[in-house]
Amino acid sequence: MREVKVKQQFLYSLLEIKQYIEQYSSQNAGKFVSDLKSKMDRIIQNPETYSPEKNLLTKRRIYRFAIYKKQYKIIFKVLETRIIFLDIVHGKRQPGYFKGLRTTDYR
């Protein structure tokens, strides 16, 4: 099984989304986070089944995404020994934003 890393940017984005949802319903915010953990577990089990992120194309197609709650994208990087969760973003995010997610920092 691959080592799993979660980048700080992913955690910041998740916190922002959670705080936004909490304004309307703390119960829904909690469900958002718990459902996200389940989705991440499914990604970890079989990351290659998810599509390559078109805004981060590489020859080896290491940058991938999973749709979450119909409007968010979980962006992650698949390496031989690691899966790195880079960010969770709204699906309507400007394409230029994704280029900033490229990483060689595996901490």
C-alpha positions as CSV (number, residue, x, y, z in Angstrom):
1,M,0.0,0.0,0.0
2,R,1.2,3.5,-0.8
3,E,2.1,6.1,1.8
4,V,-0.6,8.8,2.0
5,K,0.3,12.5,2.3
6,V,-2.0,15.5,2.6
7,K,-0.6,18.9,1.6
8,Q,-1.3,21.9,3.8
9,Q,-3.2,23.6,0.9
10,F,-5.7,20.7,1.0
11,L,-6.3,21.3,4.7
12,Y,-6.6,25.0,4.3
13,S,-9.2,24.6,1.5
14,L,-11.1,22.0,3.5
15,L,-11.2,24.4,6.5
16,E,-12.5,27.2,4.3
17,I,-15.2,25.0,2.9
18,K,-16.2,23.6,6.2
19,Q,-16.5,27.1,7.8
20,Y,-18.6,28.3,4.9
21,I,-21.0,25.4,5.3
22,E,-21.1,25.8,9.1
23,Q,-22.7,29.3,8.6
24,Y,-25.8,27.4,7.4
25,S,-25.6,24.1,9.2
26,S,-23.0,22.6,11.5
27,Q,-24.5,19.2,10.9
28,N,-24.0,19.5,7.1
29,A,-20.4,20.7,7.7
30,G,-19.7,17.6,9.8
31,K,-21.2,15.3,7.2
32,F,-19.2,17.0,4.4
33,V,-15.9,16.2,6.3
34,S,-16.9,12.6,7.2
35,D,-18.1,11.9,3.6
36,L,-14.8,13.4,2.3
37,K,-12.8,10.9,4.4
38,S,-14.7,8.1,2.9
39,K,-14.1,9.4,-0.6
40,M,-10.4,9.7,0.2
41,D,-10.3,6.1,1.4
42,R,-11.8,5.0,-2.0
43,I,-9.2,7.0,-3.8
44,I,-6.4,5.5,-1.8
45,Q,-7.7,2.0,-2.6
46,N,-7.6,2.5,-6.4
47,P,-6.2,5.8,-7.5
48,E,-5.6,4.9,-11.1
49,T,-9.3,4.5,-11.8
50,Y,-9.7,8.3,-11.5
51,S,-9.2,10.6,-14.6
52,P,-6.1,12.6,-15.2
53,E,-6.5,16.3,-14.3
54,K,-6.6,18.0,-17.7
55,N,-5.1,21.2,-16.3
56,L,-2.0,19.3,-15.0
57,L,-1.3,16.8,-17.8
58,T,2.0,14.9,-17.7
59,K,3.2,11.9,-19.7
60,R,2.7,9.5,-16.8
61,R,-0.7,11.1,-15.9
62,I,0.3,11.4,-12.2
63,Y,-2.1,14.2,-11.4
64,R,-5.7,13.0,-11.1
65,F,-9.0,14.2,-9.7
66,A,-12.1,12.8,-8.2
67,I,-15.5,14.6,-8.2
68,Y,-16.9,15.2,-4.7
69,K,-20.4,16.3,-4.0
70,K,-21.0,17.2,-7.6
71,Q,-19.2,20.5,-7.4
72,Y,-15.8,19.9,-5.9
73,K,-12.7,18.3,-7.3
74,I,-10.2,16.5,-5.1
75,I,-6.8,16.9,-6.8
76,F,-4.2,14.3,-6.0
77,K,-0.9,13.0,-7.3
78,V,-0.2,9.3,-7.7
79,L,3.4,8.1,-7.5
80,E,4.7,4.6,-7.2
81,T,5.1,4.7,-3.4
82,R,2.8,7.7,-2.5
83,I,-0.5,9.3,-3.0
84,I,-0.5,13.1,-2.2
85,F,-3.7,14.9,-1.8
86,L,-3.0,18.4,-3.1
87,D,-6.2,20.4,-2.9
88,I,-10.0,20.3,-2.9
89,V,-11.4,23.0,-5.1
90,H,-14.7,24.1,-6.5
91,G,-15.2,22.7,-10.0
92,K,-15.6,26.2,-11.6
93,R,-12.1,27.3,-10.4
94,Q,-10.1,29.1,-13.1
95,P,-7.8,26.7,-15.0
96,G,-4.7,28.8,-14.2
97,Y,-5.1,28.0,-10.5
98,F,-4.3,24.3,-11.1
99,K,-0.8,25.1,-12.4
100,G,0.2,26.2,-8.9
101,L,-0.6,22.7,-7.6
102,R,2.3,21.0,-9.3
103,T,4.7,19.8,-6.7
104,T,8.0,18.1,-6.1
105,D,7.7,18.6,-2.4
106,Y,6.6,15.2,-0.9
107,R,6.5,16.1,2.8
